[in-house]
Amino acid sequence: MAIPFPHGLDKIPDVQGYLVINSDGAVLASSGDLENEENIAATITRMLQTAAKIAISGDRTQTMKRMSVCYRDFTLMATVSNQKIYVVKRPLKQESE
């Protein structure tokens, strides 16, 4: 039985899909274009784990909380909160020429 998640990701404007991933990389919830995308979940998890190891400043209390991966037509935005990773796929706004 699926557990409903009160994350509200489906209410984000223009959302094309989302993933909720635990700290081990397992998909807890998914929808839309990202439904059952375990490969994307594993890749995003590895990217976040790698980024967390890179010290940007000398202040070790500063930790990475959010990451965006931009493609030609869409963006994947990953946010870390409460030991879960929330990934949202949204269309990339095209600038008019």
N, C-alpha and C positions, 0 to 999 in steps of 0.2 A: 504494500500500500504506500503510495506516495505521500510524503509529508508536505503540507502547504508551507511555503516560506513567506513570511511577511516582509520581503525585501522591496517590493514595489517596483522592480526593474521594468516590468511590462508597462508601467505608466510614464516612462521617460519618453519625451517627444521623439519621433522618428526612429525609435528603436527597431532594429531588424532582427535582433536575437540577443540572447544573453546566456551566460553560464554562471553558476555558483559552484565554486570548487573548494574542497577542504585543503588543509595544509599538506596533505599527502598527495594531492593532485587528483583525487577522485571527484567526479561530477556529482553534485548533490541535487542540482536542478538545472534545467536547460529549456530553451524555447526558440522558436523561429529558425533563422539561418544557422544558429549554433546548437540546435537540438541534437543531443547525443554525439557531439563533436569531441570525443575523448582525445584525439590527436592534438587539436587546438588547445584543449585544457592542459595536456602534458607539456606542450611547447611553451605556453604562457607561464606555467608554473616554473619551468626551468629558467626562462628568461628572468622572472622575478627573483628567483633564488640567486642567479648570477649577479643581477643588478644590486642585490642587497649586500653582496660581498665587496663591491667597489666603493671605496671611501672617497667621496667627492670633497669633503672638508675634513679638517682635523677633529671635528666634534663628533665623537662616536655615538652621541645620543640622537643625532639626526639619522633617521631611517627612511628608506624609500616607501612611500605610501601609494603612489599612483604612477601608471605608465601608459602611454599611448603609442600604438603602432599604426602608422598611417599608410594606407595603400592608395592607389589611384582613385577608387570610387567609394571607399569606406574607411572607417577608423575602428580599431578595437581598443577600448579603454578598459584597463584593469585597475581595480582599486583593492587594497588590502585593508580589511577591517575585521576585528574580532576573530582572528585566525581563519578567516575565509577570504577567498579571492572572488571578486565580482567582476565579470567581464561583460561589456556591452558592445554590440556592433551597431554603429550608426553610419548613415551615409555621409560622405565627405562633401561639404558644401563646395560647389564649383563656382569659382569667381568668373563673372562675366567679363568678356574681353572688350 
